[in-house]
Amino acid sequence: MSKRAIAELLLWVVSQVSKIWIKKPKEKPASILVLRNNGLGDLLCVTPLFEMLRKKFPDAKIYAGICSWHENLLQNNPYLTKCVQVNGPWHNQFSDNSSIFSILKYIFFSPEVKALKRLRFDSALDVVGSIWGFLLFL
C-alpha cells in the first residue's frame, strides 16, 4: 500500500469518527490557523493572504503555522496575531525524515500539536492542501 493510500485511508477514518464531535463552522471565526510549514519562498508567497483574512475577519485572531526556522520572517507582520510552530516532517526541505511513521508520530503525539489543540482554532487552512495538513486539523 502506498504512502498516499495509507494517508487517504487514515484521513477518511478520522473524518468519519470526528463527525461525532466537530461542530458546524462559524460564519465569523474567532481564530484562524494558516498552515505554511514548508519553504521560505512558499511562505513569502502567501503573506498577502494574511492581509486578506484580516480585512475579511477584523476581529479574528490569525495565526501562521510555520516551521521554527521561519519565525523571524513574519515577526512584524501587522496582520498576524502570532506565529506558532508546526515543524511537521512533510513538504519541507529541512526535514530529514518524512516517512509515514514520523509524520503520524508528529500528528498524534508531538508537543507542538498538543499546543495547537489547546488554542482551539475555529478555522484552519492548509495552503498546500496536503493530506497531512488536513489530518493534522482533524
Order of alpha helices (4+ residues) and beta strands (2+ residues): alpha-beta-alpha-alpha-beta-beta-alpha-alpha-beta-alpha
